[in-house]
Amino acid sequence: MTTLFRKPLLQAVLLALCTTALSALPAMAQDPSPPPTQDQAGPPNGGHRNPGQREEHQIEFLTKKLNLTPDQVTQVKAIDDDSRTQMMALHQDTTTPQADKRAKMMDIHKAAQDKIRAVLTDDQKTKYDALQAQMRERRESHEGQQGAAPPPPPQ
């Protein structure tokens, strides 16, 4: 008699557990907890920061690497704000052909780099140029890897 009693009870318990687990899935999918902070995870969107985060990161990076003075930090922030405003306006401009937008964005970026460089001391300019070269190499290396053909299969 105990085996007959246990089997339906076991089935009922398993059914209740499965029902509870399945009903909890929608609640888990709608987890209202805040997303992880930058310390807990990398940038959102597959590694891309929003413009405000990029600006903060760039300012912090340059301040550490170049030992910027508070006055230089203020000037670099103003340059970044100006170039970001120009980039956003260009991005929203529907009259400029897409092919021209890229060239104009490159011009805005180059002008911002030149303005930042003008704020720096000679020693900082040397370090800044080296950082720019490293970033350019990393970008070219990354672009080359994306466009490269996969390696041939081992034989």
N, CA, C and O atoms as a GROMACS GRO file, in nm:
protein
  620
    1MET      N    1   0.081  -0.119   0.000
    1MET     CA    2   0.000   0.000   0.000
    1MET      C    3   0.086   0.126   0.000
    1MET      O    4   0.046   0.228  -0.057
    2THR      N    5   0.201   0.122   0.061
    2THR     CA    6   0.287   0.240   0.066
    2THR      C    7   0.340   0.276  -0.072
    2THR      O    8   0.357   0.394  -0.101
    3THR      N    9   0.367   0.177  -0.158
    3THR     CA   10   0.417   0.209  -0.291
    3THR      C   11   0.309   0.276  -0.375
    3THR      O   12   0.340   0.366  -0.453
    4LEU      N   13   0.184   0.234  -0.360
    4LEU     CA   14   0.076   0.298  -0.433
    4LEU      C   15   0.055   0.441  -0.384
    4LEU      O   16   0.025   0.531  -0.464
    5PHE      N   17   0.071   0.463  -0.255
    5PHE     CA   18   0.053   0.596  -0.198
    5PHE      C   19   0.168   0.688  -0.238
    5PHE      O   20   0.147   0.806  -0.264
    6ARG      N   21   0.288   0.635  -0.241
    6ARG     CA   22   0.406   0.715  -0.272
    6ARG      C   23   0.408   0.761  -0.417
    6ARG      O   24   0.442   0.876  -0.444
    7LYS      N   25   0.374   0.675  -0.509
    7LYS     CA   26   0.383   0.710  -0.651
    7LYS      C   27   0.294   0.830  -0.686
    7LYS      O   28   0.345   0.925  -0.745
    8PRO      N   29   0.166   0.830  -0.652
    8PRO     CA   30   0.084   0.948  -0.683
    8PRO      C   31   0.132   1.072  -0.608
    8PRO      O   32   0.126   1.183  -0.661
    9LEU      N   33   0.178   1.053  -0.485
    9LEU     CA   34   0.229   1.167  -0.408
    9LEU      C   35   0.354   1.224  -0.475
    9LEU      O   36   0.368   1.346  -0.487
   10LEU      N   37   0.443   1.137  -0.518
   10LEU     CA   38   0.565   1.180  -0.587
   10LEU      C   39   0.530   1.253  -0.717
   10LEU      O   40   0.590   1.355  -0.750
   11GLN      N   41   0.434   1.200  -0.790
   11GLN     CA   42   0.391   1.264  -0.914
   11GLN      C   43   0.331   1.402  -0.886
   11GLN      O   44   0.355   1.497  -0.960
   12ALA      N   45   0.254   1.412  -0.780
   12ALA     CA   46   0.192   1.539  -0.745
   12ALA      C   47   0.298   1.642  -0.705
   12ALA      O   48   0.290   1.759  -0.742
   13VAL      N   49   0.396   1.596  -0.628
   13VAL     CA   50   0.504   1.686  -0.586
   13VAL      C   51   0.584   1.733  -0.707
   13VAL      O   52   0.614   1.852  -0.719
   14LEU      N   53   0.618   1.641  -0.795
   14LEU     CA   54   0.693   1.677  -0.916
   14LEU      C   55   0.612   1.773  -1.004
   14LEU      O   56   0.667   1.868  -1.058
   15LEU      N   57   0.484   1.747  -1.017
   15LEU     CA   58   0.398   1.835  -1.097
   15LEU      C   59   0.393   1.975  -1.035
   15LEU      O   60   0.399   2.075  -1.106
   16ALA      N   61   0.384   1.982  -0.903
   16ALA     CA   62   0.380   2.112  -0.835
   16ALA      C   63   0.513   2.186  -0.853
   16ALA      O   64   0.514   2.307  -0.876
   17LEU      N   65   0.624   2.114  -0.844
   17LEU     CA   66   0.756   2.177  -0.862
   17LEU      C   67   0.774   2.229  -1.004
   17LEU      O   68   0.823   2.340  -1.025
   18CYS      N   69   0.734   2.149  -1.101
   18CYS     CA   70   0.747   2.192  -1.241
   18CYS      C   71   0.658   2.312  -1.270
   18CYS      O   72   0.699   2.406  -1.338
   19THR      N   73   0.537   2.309  -1.217
   19THR     CA   74   0.444   2.421  -1.238
   19THR      C   75   0.501   2.548  -1.177
   19THR      O   76   0.496   2.655  -1.238
   20THR      N   77   0.555   2.536  -1.055
   20THR     CA   78   0.614   2.652  -0.988
   20THR      C   79   0.733   2.706  -1.067
   20THR      O   80   0.747   2.826  -1.086
   21ALA      N   81   0.818   2.615  -1.113
   21ALA     CA   82   0.936   2.657  -1.190
   21ALA      C   83   0.895   2.726  -1.320
   21ALA      O   84   0.951   2.830  -1.355
   22LEU      N   85   0.799   2.670  -1.390
   22LEU     CA   86   0.755   2.729  -1.516
   22LEU      C   87   0.685   2.864  -1.495
   22LEU      O   88   0.700   2.955  -1.577
   23SER      N   89   0.610   2.876  -1.386
   23SER     CA   90   0.543   3.003  -1.362
   23SER      C   91   0.641   3.111  -1.318
   23SER      O   92   0.611   3.230  -1.329
   24ALA      N   93   0.758   3.073  -1.268
   24ALA     CA   94   0.859   3.170  -1.224
   24ALA      C   95   0.941   3.224  -1.342
   24ALA      O   96   1.002   3.330  -1.330
   25LEU      N   97   0.944   3.154  -1.454
   25LEU     CA   98   1.024   3.198  -1.568
   25LEU      C   99   0.987   3.337  -1.618
   25LEU      O  100   1.077   3.418  -1.639
   26PRO      N  101   0.858   3.369  -1.638
   26PRO     CA  102   0.827   3.505  -1.684
   26PRO      C  103   0.873   3.612  -1.584
   26PRO      O  104   0.918   3.719  -1.625
   27ALA      N  105   0.861   3.584  -1.455
   27ALA     CA  106   0.905   3.680  -1.355
   27ALA      C  107   1.056   3.698  -1.361
   27ALA      O  108   1.106   3.809  -1.345
   28MET      N  109   1.129   3.590  -1.384
   28MET     CA  110   1.275   3.599  -1.393
   28MET      C  111   1.315   3.674  -1.519
   28MET      O  112   1.415   3.746  -1.519
   29ALA      N  113   1.239   3.659  -1.625
   29ALA     CA  114   1.272   3.727  -1.751
   29ALA      C  115   1.251   3.877  -1.739
   29ALA      O  116   1.311   3.954  -1.814
   30GLN      N  117   1.166   3.919  -1.646
   30GLN     CA  118   1.138   4.060  -1.627
   30GLN      C  119   1.204   4.113  -1.501
   30GLN      O  120   1.148   4.197  -1.432
   31ASP      N  121   1.323   4.064  -1.471
   31ASP     CA  122   1.397   4.104  -1.352
   31ASP      C  123   1.416   4.255  -1.348
   31ASP      O  124   1.481   4.310  -1.437
   32PRO      N  125   1.360   4.324  -1.247
   32PRO     CA  126   1.372   4.469  -1.241
   32PRO      C  127   1.503   4.517  -1.181
   32PRO      O  128   1.522   4.638  -1.165
   33SER      N  129   1.593   4.426  -1.147
   33SER     CA  130   1.718   4.469  -1.085
   33SER      C  131   1.798   4.553  -1.184
   33SER      O  132   1.792   4.528  -1.304
   34PRO      N  133   1.872   4.651  -1.133
   34PRO     CA  134   1.948   4.739  -1.222
   34PRO      C  135   2.058   4.661  -1.294
   34PRO      O  136   2.106   4.560  -1.243
   35PRO      N  137   2.098   4.709  -1.412
   35PRO     CA  138   2.205   4.641  -1.485
   35PRO      C  139   2.335   4.652  -1.408
   35PRO      O  140   2.349   4.742  -1.324
   36PRO      N  141   2.432   4.563  -1.434
   36PRO     CA  142   2.558   4.569  -1.362
   36PRO      C  143   2.631   4.700  -1.388
   36PRO      O  144   2.618   4.760  -1.495
   37THR      N  145   2.706   4.744  -1.290
   37THR     CA  146   2.784   4.866  -1.305
   37THR      C  147   2.906   4.839  -1.389
   37THR      O  148   2.937   4.723  -1.418
   38GLN      N  149   2.977   4.944  -1.428
   38GLN     CA  150   3.098   4.930  -1.509
   38GLN      C  151   3.202   4.843  -1.438
   38GLN      O  152   3.280   4.774  -1.504
   39ASP      N  153   3.202   4.847  -1.303
   39ASP     CA  154   3.299   4.766  -1.230
   39ASP      C  155   3.266   4.618  -1.241
   39ASP      O  156   3.356   4.533  -1.237
   40GLN      N  157   3.137   4.586  -1.254
   40GLN     CA  158   3.094   4.448  -1.257
   40GLN      C  159   3.103   4.388  -1.397
   40GLN      O  160   3.122   4.267  -1.411
   41ALA      N  161   3.088   4.468  -1.496
   41ALA     CA  162   3.087   4.418  -1.633
   41ALA      C  163   3.146   4.522  -1.725
   41ALA      O  164   3.166   4.637  -1.685
   42GLY      N  165   3.174   4.482  -1.847
   42GLY     CA  166   3.227   4.576  -1.946
   42GLY      C  167   3.118   4.669  -1.993
   42GLY      O  168   3.006   4.664  -1.942
   43PRO      N  169   3.147   4.752  -2.088
   43PRO     CA  170   3.048   4.845  -2.139
   43PRO      C  171   2.930   4.772  -2.200
   43PRO      O  172   2.946   4.663  -2.254
   44PRO      N  173   2.811   4.831  -2.192
   44PRO     CA  174   2.696   4.768  -2.255
   44PRO      C  175   2.706   4.776  -2.407
   44PRO      O  176   2.800   4.834  -2.461
   45ASN      N  177   2.610   4.718  -2.472
   45ASN     CA  178   2.603   4.722  -2.619
   45ASN      C  179   2.723   4.659  -2.685
   45ASN      O  180   2.774   4.711  -2.785
   46GLY      N  181   2.769   4.548  -2.632
   46GLY     CA  182   2.879   4.479  -2.696
   46GLY      C  183   3.010   4.556  -2.693
   46GLY      O  184   3.090   4.545  -2.786
   47GLY      N  185   3.033   4.632  -2.589
   47GLY     CA  186   3.158   4.702  -2.577
   47GLY      C  187   3.155   4.847  -2.614
   47GLY      O  188   3.257   4.915  -2.607
   48HIS      N  189   3.039   4.895  -2.654
   48HIS     CA  190   3.028   5.035  -2.693
   48HIS      C  191   2.970   5.116  -2.580
   48HIS      O  192   2.870   5.076  -2.519
   49ARG      N  193   3.030   5.228  -2.552
   49ARG     CA  194   2.979   5.318  -2.450
   49ARG      C  195   2.892   5.424  -2.517
   49ARG      O  196   2.908   5.453  -2.636
   50ASN      N  197   2.801   5.481  -2.438
   50ASN     CA  198   2.727   5.593  -2.494
   50ASN      C  199   2.819   5.714  -2.495
   50ASN      O  200   2.922   5.712  -2.428
   51PRO      N  201   2.787   5.819  -2.568
   51PRO     CA  202   2.879   5.933  -2.583
   51PRO      C  203   2.923   5.992  -2.450
   51PRO      O  204   3.040   6.028  -2.436
   52GLY      N  205   2.835   6.004  -2.354
   52GLY     CA  206   2.872   6.060  -2.224
   52GLY      C  207   2.974   5.974  -2.152
   52GLY      O  208   3.068   6.025  -2.092
   53GLN      N  209   2.955   5.842  -2.158
   53GLN     CA  210   3.050   5.750  -2.095
   53GLN      C  211   3.184   5.754  -2.166
   53GLN      O  212   3.289   5.750  -2.102
   54ARG      N  213   3.181   5.762  -2.299
   54ARG     CA  214   3.307   5.769  -2.375
   54ARG      C  215   3.385   5.894  -2.336
   54ARG      O  216   3.506   5.889  -2.316
   55GLU      N  217   3.314   6.006  -2.326
   55GLU     CA  218   3.381   6.131  -2.292
   55GLU      C  219   3.444   6.121  -2.154
   55GLU      O  220   3.560   6.159  -2.137
   56GLU      N  221   3.369   6.072  -2.056
   56GLU     CA  222   3.423   6.057  -1.921
   56GLU      C  223   3.544   5.966  -1.921
   56GLU      O  224   3.645   5.996  -1.858
   57HIS      N  225   3.533   5.854  -1.992
   57HIS     CA  226   3.643   5.760  -1.998
   57HIS      C  227   3.766   5.824  -2.063
   57HIS      O  228   3.878   5.807  -2.015
   58GLN      N  229   3.745   5.896  -2.172
   58GLN     CA  230   3.857   5.959  -2.241
   58GLN      C  231   3.924   6.063  -2.151
   58GLN      O  232   4.047   6.070  -2.146
   59ILE      N  233   3.846   6.143  -2.081
   59ILE     CA  234   3.901   6.245  -1.993
   59ILE      C  235   3.982   6.179  -1.881
   59ILE      O  236   4.094   6.221  -1.852
   60GLU      N  237   3.926   6.076  -1.819
   60GLU     CA  238   3.997   6.004  -1.713
   60GLU      C  239   4.126   5.943  -1.767
   60GLU      O  240   4.231   5.952  -1.703
   61PHE      N  241   4.118   5.882  -1.883
   61PHE     CA  242   4.233   5.817  -1.944
   61PHE      C  243   4.344   5.919  -1.971
   61PHE      O  244   4.459   5.898  -1.934
   62LEU      N  245   4.307   6.028  -2.037
   62LEU     CA  246   4.407   6.130  -2.069
   62LEU      C  247   4.462   6.196  -1.943
   62LEU      O  248   4.581   6.227  -1.937
   63THR      N  249   4.377   6.218  -1.844
   63THR     CA  250   4.424   6.279  -1.719
   63THR      C  251   4.529   6.191  -1.654
   63THR      O  252   4.631   6.241  -1.606
   64LYS      N  253   4.506   6.060  -1.652
   64LYS     CA  254   4.602   5.968  -1.591
   64LYS      C  255   4.729   5.956  -1.674
   64LYS      O  256   4.840   5.966  -1.622
   65LYS      N  257   4.712   5.934  -1.804
   65LYS     CA  258   4.828   5.907  -1.890
   65LYS      C  259   4.915   6.031  -1.914
   65LYS      O  260   5.037   6.021  -1.925
   66LEU      N  261   4.850   6.148  -1.920
   66LEU     CA  262   4.924   6.270  -1.955
   66LEU      C  263   4.944   6.362  -1.835
   66LEU      O  264   5.011   6.465  -1.846
   67ASN      N  265   4.887   6.324  -1.721
   67ASN     CA  266   4.897   6.407  -1.601
   67ASN      C  267   4.846   6.549  -1.630
   67ASN      O  268   4.916   6.647  -1.610
   68LEU      N  269   4.721   6.556  -1.678
   68LEU     CA  270   4.661   6.684  -1.713
   68LEU      C  271   4.638   6.769  -1.588
   68LEU      O  272   4.604   6.717  -1.481
   69THR      N  273   4.655   6.899  -1.603
   69THR     CA  274   4.624   6.993  -1.495
   69THR      C  275   4.473   7.014  -1.493
   69THR      O  276   4.406   6.984  -1.592
   70PRO      N  277   4.418   7.065  -1.384
   70PRO     CA  278   4.273   7.093  -1.381
   70PRO      C  279   4.229   7.186  -1.496
   70PRO      O  280   4.121   7.169  -1.552
   71ASP      N  281   4.312   7.285  -1.529
   71ASP     CA  282   4.279   7.376  -1.640
   71ASP      C  283   4.275   7.300  -1.772
   71ASP      O  284   4.186   7.323  -1.855
   72GLN      N  285   4.371   7.210  -1.793
   72GLN     CA  286   4.372   7.130  -1.915
   72GLN      C  287   4.250   7.039  -1.922
   72GLN      O  288   4.192   7.021  -2.029
   73VAL      N  289   4.212   6.982  -1.808
   73VAL     CA  290   4.094   6.894  -1.805
   73VAL      C  291   3.970   6.973  -1.848
   73VAL      O  292   3.890   6.924  -1.928
   74THR      N  293   3.956   7.093  -1.798
   74THR     CA  294   3.842   7.179  -1.835
   74THR      C  295   3.843   7.207  -1.985
   74THR      O  296   3.739   7.201  -2.050
   75GLN      N  297   3.960   7.238  -2.039
   75GLN     CA  298   3.969   7.268  -2.183
   75GLN      C  299   3.939   7.145  -2.268
   75GLN      O  300   3.870   7.155  -2.370
   76VAL      N  301   3.992   7.029  -2.227
   76VAL     CA  302   3.968   6.906  -2.304
   76VAL      C  303   3.820   6.868  -2.300
   76VAL      O  304   3.763   6.824  -2.400
   77LYS      N  305   3.757   6.887  -2.183
   77LYS     CA  306   3.612   6.860  -2.174
   77LYS      C  307   3.534   6.950  -2.270
   77LYS      O  308   3.441   6.904  -2.336
   78ALA      N  309   3.571   7.076  -2.276
   78ALA     CA  310   3.502   7.169  -2.366
   78ALA      C  311   3.521   7.128  -2.513
   78ALA      O  312   3.427   7.134  -2.592
   79ILE      N  313   3.642   7.085  -2.546
   79ILE     CA  314   3.669   7.039  -2.684
   79ILE      C  315   3.586   6.915  -2.715
   79ILE      O  316   3.526   6.905  -2.822
   80ASP      N  317   3.581   6.820  -2.620
   80ASP     CA  318   3.502   6.698  -2.640
   80ASP      C  319   3.353   6.731  -2.653
   80ASP      O  320   3.284   6.674  -2.739
   81ASP      N  321   3.303   6.821  -2.569
   81ASP     CA  322   3.162   6.859  -2.576
   81ASP      C  323   3.129   6.919  -2.712
   81ASP      O  324   3.027   6.886  -2.773
   82ASP      N  325   3.216   7.007  -2.759
   82ASP     CA  326   3.195   7.071  -2.888
   82ASP      C  327   3.195   6.970  -3.002
   82ASP      O  328   3.107   6.973  -3.089
   83SER      N  329   3.293   6.880  -3.001
   83SER     CA  330   3.301   6.782  -3.111
   83SER      C  331   3.184   6.685  -3.104
   83SER      O  332   3.133   6.643  -3.208
   84ARG      N  333   3.141   6.647  -2.983
   84ARG     CA  334   3.027   6.557  -2.970
   84ARG      C  335   2.900   6.624  -3.022
   84ARG      O  336   2.819   6.561  -3.089
   85THR      N  337   2.884   6.752  -2.991
   85THR     CA  338   2.768   6.827  -3.041
   85THR      C  339   2.768   6.832  -3.194
   85THR      O  340   2.664   6.814  -3.257
   86GLN      N  341   2.885   6.856  -3.251
   86GLN     CA  342   2.895   6.859  -3.398
   86GLN      C  343   2.865   6.722  -3.458
   86GLN      O  344   2.797   6.712  -3.560
   87MET      N  345   2.916   6.617  -3.394
   87MET     CA  346   2.893   6.480  -3.444
   87MET      C  347   2.744   6.445  -3.438
   87MET      O  348   2.689   6.388  -3.532
   88MET      N  349   2.679   6.481  -3.328
   88MET     CA  350   2.536   6.450  -3.314
   88MET      C  351   2.454   6.527  -3.417
   88MET      O  352   2.359   6.473  -3.474
   89ALA      N  353   2.490   6.652  -3.441
   89ALA     CA  354   2.418   6.732  -3.541
   89ALA      C  355   2.436   6.671  -3.680
   89ALA      O  356   2.341   6.662  -3.757
   90LEU      N  357   2.557   6.629  -3.710
   90LEU     CA  358   2.584   6.568  -3.839
   90LEU      C  359   2.510   6.435  -3.852
   90LEU      O  360   2.456   6.403  -3.958
   91HIS      N  361   2.507   6.358  -3.745
   91HIS     CA  362   2.437   6.229  -3.746
   91HIS      C  363   2.288   6.249  -3.774
   91HIS      O  364   2.226   6.167  -3.842
   92GLN      N  365   2.230   6.356  -3.720
   92GLN     CA  366   2.087   6.381  -3.736
   92GLN      C  367   2.055   6.454  -3.867
   92GLN      O  368   1.938   6.464  -3.905
   93ASP      N  369   2.157   6.502  -3.934
   93ASP     CA  370   2.138   6.575  -4.060
   93ASP      C  371   2.095   6.477  -4.169
   93ASP      O  372   2.169   6.384  -4.203
   94THR      N  373   1.977   6.498  -4.223
   94THR     CA  374   1.926   6.408  -4.327
   94THR      C  375   1.959   6.459  -4.468
   94THR      O  376   1.934   6.389  -4.566
   95THR      N  377   2.014   6.579  -4.477
   95THR     CA  378   2.044   6.635  -4.610
   95THR      C  379   2.183   6.596  -4.659
   95THR      O  380   2.210   6.601  -4.779
   96THR      N  381   2.271   6.556  -4.568
   96THR     CA  382   2.408   6.519  -4.608
   96THR      C  383   2.411   6.371  -4.645
   96THR      O  384   2.366   6.286  -4.568
   97PRO      N  385   2.463   6.340  -4.764
   97PRO     CA  386   2.473   6.199  -4.804
   97PRO      C  387   2.561   6.120  -4.706
   97PRO      O  388   2.656   6.175  -4.649
   98GLN      N  389   2.529   5.994  -4.687
   98GLN     CA  390   2.601   5.908  -4.593
   98GLN      C  391   2.751   5.905  -4.622
   98GLN      O  392   2.832   5.906  -4.530
   99ALA      N  393   2.787   5.900  -4.749
   99ALA     CA  394   2.929   5.895  -4.785
   99ALA      C  395   3.002   6.021  -4.738
   99ALA      O  396   3.118   6.013  -4.698
  100ASP      N  397   2.936   6.135  -4.743
  100ASP     CA  398   2.997   6.261  -4.699
  100ASP      C  399   3.003   6.270  -4.547
  100ASP      O  400   3.093   6.334  -4.491
  101LYS      N  401   2.907   6.207  -4.479
  101LYS     CA  402   2.904   6.213  -4.333
  101LYS      C  403   3.030   6.154  -4.271
  101LYS      O  404   3.085   6.210  -4.177
  102ARG      N  405   3.074   6.042  -4.324
  102ARG     CA  406   3.195   5.978  -4.269
  102ARG      C  407   3.314   6.071  -4.281
  102ARG      O  408   3.390   6.086  -4.185
  103ALA      N  409   3.332   6.132  -4.395
  103ALA     CA  410   3.445   6.223  -4.415
  103ALA      C  411   3.435   6.343  -4.320
  103ALA      O  412   3.535   6.386  -4.263
  104LYS      N  413   3.314   6.395  -4.305
  104LYS     CA  414   3.297   6.510  -4.215
  104LYS      C  415   3.321   6.471  -4.070
  104LYS      O  416   3.378   6.548  -3.993
  105MET      N  417   3.278   6.351  -4.032
  105MET     CA  418   3.303   6.305  -3.895
  105MET      C  419   3.454   6.288  -3.870
  105MET      O  420   3.504   6.319  -3.762
  106MET      N  421   3.523   6.238  -3.970
  106MET     CA  422   3.669   6.226  -3.957
  106MET      C  423   3.733   6.363  -3.941
  106MET      O  424   3.827   6.380  -3.864
  107ASP      N  425   3.682   6.462  -4.014
  107ASP     CA  426   3.733   6.599  -4.003
  107ASP      C  427   3.708   6.656  -3.862
  107ASP      O  428   3.796   6.720  -3.804
  108ILE      N  429   3.589   6.632  -3.809
  108ILE     CA  430   3.556   6.679  -3.674
  108ILE      C  431   3.649   6.613  -3.572
  108ILE      O  432   3.700   6.679  -3.482
  109HIS      N  433   3.670   6.484  -3.588
  109HIS     CA  434   3.758   6.409  -3.497
  109HIS      C  435   3.901   6.462  -3.504
  109HIS      O  436   3.966   6.483  -3.401
  110LYS      N  437   3.949   6.483  -3.625
  110LYS     CA  438   4.086   6.534  -3.643
  110LYS      C  439   4.101   6.674  -3.583
  110LYS      O  440   4.201   6.703  -3.518
  111ALA      N  441   4.003   6.760  -3.605
  111ALA     CA  442   4.006   6.895  -3.550
  111ALA      C  443   4.009   6.891  -3.397
  111ALA      O  444   4.080   6.969  -3.334
  112ALA      N  445   3.930   6.800  -3.337
  112ALA     CA  446   3.929   6.787  -3.192
  112ALA      C  447   4.066   6.741  -3.141
  112ALA      O  448   4.116   6.793  -3.041
  113GLN      N  449   4.125   6.644  -3.210
  113GLN     CA  450   4.259   6.599  -3.172
  113GLN      C  451   4.360   6.714  -3.179
  113GLN      O  452   4.443   6.729  -3.089
  114ASP      N  453   4.354   6.793  -3.284
  114ASP     CA  454   4.446   6.906  -3.299
  114ASP      C  455   4.426   7.009  -3.188
  114ASP      O  456   4.523   7.064  -3.136
  115LYS      N  457   4.300   7.033  -3.152
  115LYS     CA  458   4.271   7.129  -3.044
  115LYS      C  459   4.322   7.077  -2.910
  115LYS      O  460   4.379   7.153  -2.831
  116ILE      N  461   4.302   6.947  -2.885
  116ILE     CA  462   4.353   6.888  -2.760
  116ILE      C  463   4.505   6.897  -2.757
  116ILE      O  464   4.565   6.934  -2.656
  117ARG      N  465   4.566   6.864  -2.868
  117ARG     CA  466   4.713   6.868  -2.877
  117ARG      C  467   4.765   7.008  -2.848
  117ARG      O  468   4.871   7.024  -2.786
  118ALA      N  469   4.693   7.111  -2.892
  118ALA     CA  470   4.735   7.251  -2.871
  118ALA      C  471   4.732   7.290  -2.724
  118ALA      O  472   4.800   7.384  -2.684
  119VAL      N  473   4.654   7.220  -2.643
  119VAL     CA  474   4.642   7.248  -2.500
  119VAL      C  475   4.758   7.187  -2.420
  119VAL      O  476   4.784   7.227  -2.307
  120LEU      N  477   4.826   7.090  -2.480
  120LEU     CA  478   4.926   7.011  -2.408
  120LEU      C  479   5.065   7.075  -2.409
  120LEU      O  480   5.098   7.156  -2.495
  121THR      N  481   5.145   7.034  -2.310
  121THR     CA  482   5.286   7.074  -2.307
  121THR      C  483   5.361   6.988  -2.407
  121THR      O  484   5.305   6.891  -2.459
  122ASP      N  485   5.485   7.021  -2.434
  122ASP     CA  486   5.565   6.943  -2.530
  122ASP      C  487   5.578   6.796  -2.486
  122ASP      O  488   5.565   6.705  -2.568
  123ASP      N  489   5.603   6.775  -2.357
  123ASP     CA  490   5.616   6.638  -2.306
  123ASP      C  491   5.484   6.562  -2.321
  123ASP      O  492   5.483   6.446  -2.360
  124GLN      N  493   5.373   6.629  -2.290
  124GLN     CA  494   5.241   6.566  -2.303
  124GLN      C  495   5.208   6.538  -2.450
  124GLN      O  496   5.144   6.437  -2.481
  125LYS      N  497   5.250   6.627  -2.540
  125LYS     CA  498   5.225   6.605  -2.683
  125LYS      C  499   5.293   6.477  -2.730
  125LYS      O  500   5.235   6.401  -2.808
  126THR      N  501   5.415   6.453  -2.683
  126THR     CA  502   5.488   6.332  -2.721
  126THR      C  503   5.411   6.208  -2.674
  126THR      O  504   5.394   6.112  -2.750
  127LYS      N  505   5.366   6.211  -2.550
  127LYS     CA  506   5.290   6.098  -2.495
  127LYS      C  507   5.156   6.083  -2.568
  127LYS      O  508   5.113   5.972  -2.597
  128TYR      N  509   5.091   6.195  -2.596
  128TYR     CA  510   4.962   6.194  -2.666
  128TYR      C  511   4.978   6.132  -2.805
  128TYR      O  512   4.896   6.050  -2.847
  129ASP      N  513   5.082   6.172  -2.876
  129ASP     CA  514   5.107   6.118  -3.009
  129ASP      C  515   5.130   5.967  -3.003
  129ASP      O  516   5.084   5.893  -3.089
  130ALA      N  517   5.203   5.923  -2.900
  130ALA     CA  518   5.228   5.779  -2.884
  130ALA      C  519   5.097   5.705  -2.855
  130ALA      O  520   5.074   5.596  -2.908
  131LEU      N  521   5.011   5.764  -2.771
  131LEU     CA  522   4.881   5.702  -2.742
  131LEU      C  523   4.795   5.693  -2.867
  131LEU      O  524   4.729   5.592  -2.891
  132GLN      N  525   4.796   5.800  -2.947
  132GLN     CA  526   4.719   5.801  -3.072
  132GLN      C  527   4.770   5.692  -3.167
  132GLN      O  528   4.691   5.625  -3.233
  133ALA      N  529   4.902   5.676  -3.174
  133ALA     CA  530   4.960   5.574  -3.261
  133ALA      C  531   4.920   5.434  -3.214
  133ALA      O  532   4.888   5.347  -3.295
  134GLN      N  533   4.920   5.412  -3.082
  134GLN     CA  534   4.879   5.282  -3.028
  134GLN      C  535   4.733   5.254  -3.061
  134GLN      O  536   4.697   5.143  -3.101
  135MET      N  537   4.649   5.354  -3.045
  135MET     CA  538   4.507   5.336  -3.074
  135MET      C  539   4.485   5.308  -3.222
  135MET      O  540   4.401   5.226  -3.259
  136ARG      N  541   4.560   5.378  -3.307
  136ARG     CA  542   4.548   5.357  -3.451
  136ARG      C  543   4.590   5.214  -3.487
  136ARG      O  544   4.524   5.148  -3.567
  137GLU      N  545   4.701   5.167  -3.428
  137GLU     CA  546   4.747   5.030  -3.455
  137GLU      C  547   4.643   4.928  -3.408
  137GLU      O  548   4.614   4.832  -3.479
  138ARG      N  549   4.588   4.950  -3.289
  138ARG     CA  550   4.488   4.859  -3.236
  138ARG      C  551   4.365   4.855  -3.326
  138ARG      O  552   4.309   4.749  -3.353
  139ARG      N  553   4.323   4.974  -3.372
  139ARG     CA  554   4.205   4.982  -3.459
  139ARG      C  555   4.232   4.911  -3.591
  139ARG      O  556   4.148   4.836  -3.640
  140GLU      N  557   4.349   4.936  -3.651
  140GLU     CA  558   4.382   4.872  -3.779
  140GLU      C  559   4.394   4.721  -3.762
  140GLU      O  560   4.352   4.646  -3.850
  141SER      N  561   4.452   4.678  -3.651
  141SER     CA  562   4.464   4.536  -3.624
  141SER      C  563   4.327   4.472  -3.609
  141SER      O  564   4.300   4.364  -3.660
  142HIS      N  565   4.239   4.542  -3.537
  142HIS     CA  566   4.103   4.492  -3.516
  142HIS      C  567   4.026   4.487  -3.647
  142HIS      O  568   3.957   4.389  -3.675
  143GLU      N  569   4.038   4.592  -3.728
  143GLU     CA  570   3.969   4.594  -3.857
  143GLU      C  571   4.024   4.487  -3.949
  143GLU      O  572   3.949   4.425  -4.024
  144GLY      N  573   4.154   4.463  -3.944
  144GLY     CA  574   4.215   4.359  -4.026
  144GLY      C  575   4.167   4.220  -3.987
  144GLY      O  576   4.147   4.134  -4.073
  145GLN      N  577   4.148   4.199  -3.856
  145GLN     CA  578   4.100   4.069  -3.809
  145GLN      C  579   3.956   4.047  -3.852
  145GLN      O  580   3.918   3.934  -3.886
  146GLN      N  581   3.875   4.151  -3.850
  146GLN     CA  582   3.734   4.135  -3.889
  146GLN      C  583   3.722   4.102  -4.037
  146GLN      O  584   3.636   4.023  -4.075
  147GLY      N  585   3.805   4.162  -4.120
  147GLY     CA  586   3.793   4.142  -4.263
  147GLY      C  587   3.877   4.025  -4.313
  147GLY      O  588   3.867   3.988  -4.430
  148ALA      N  589   3.959   3.967  -4.226
  148ALA     CA  590   4.048   3.859  -4.271
  148ALA      C  591   3.969   3.731  -4.294
  148ALA      O  592   3.866   3.707  -4.231
  149ALA      N  593   4.017   3.652  -4.386
  149ALA     CA  594   3.957   3.524  -4.414
  149ALA      C  595   3.991   3.428  -4.302
  149ALA      O  596   4.097   3.441  -4.241
  150PRO      N  597   3.904   3.333  -4.272
  150PRO     CA  598   3.936   3.238  -4.165
  150PRO      C  599   4.056   3.155  -4.203
  150PRO      O  600   4.082   3.133  -4.321
  151PRO      N  601   4.130   3.107  -4.103
  151PRO     CA  602   4.248   3.026  -4.134
  151PRO      C  603   4.206   2.896  -4.201
  151PRO      O  604   4.096   2.846  -4.177
  152PRO      N  605   4.294   2.841  -4.284
  152PRO     CA  606   4.259   2.715  -4.351
  152PRO      C  607   4.247   2.603  -4.249
  152PRO      O  608   4.313   2.606  -4.145
  153PRO      N  609   4.163   2.504  -4.278
  153PRO     CA  610   4.147   2.393  -4.183
  153PRO      C  611   4.277   2.312  -4.176
  153PRO      O  612   4.350   2.298  -4.274
  154PRO      N  613   4.304   2.258  -4.056
  154PRO     CA  614   4.427   2.175  -4.042
  154PRO      C  615   4.417   2.051  -4.128
  154PRO      O  616   4.309   1.996  -4.149
  155GLN      N  617   4.532   2.007  -4.178
  155GLN     CA  618   4.531   1.888  -4.266
  155GLN      C  619   4.592   1.770  -4.199
  155GLN      O  620   4.599   1.662  -4.258
   0.00000   0.00000   0.00000
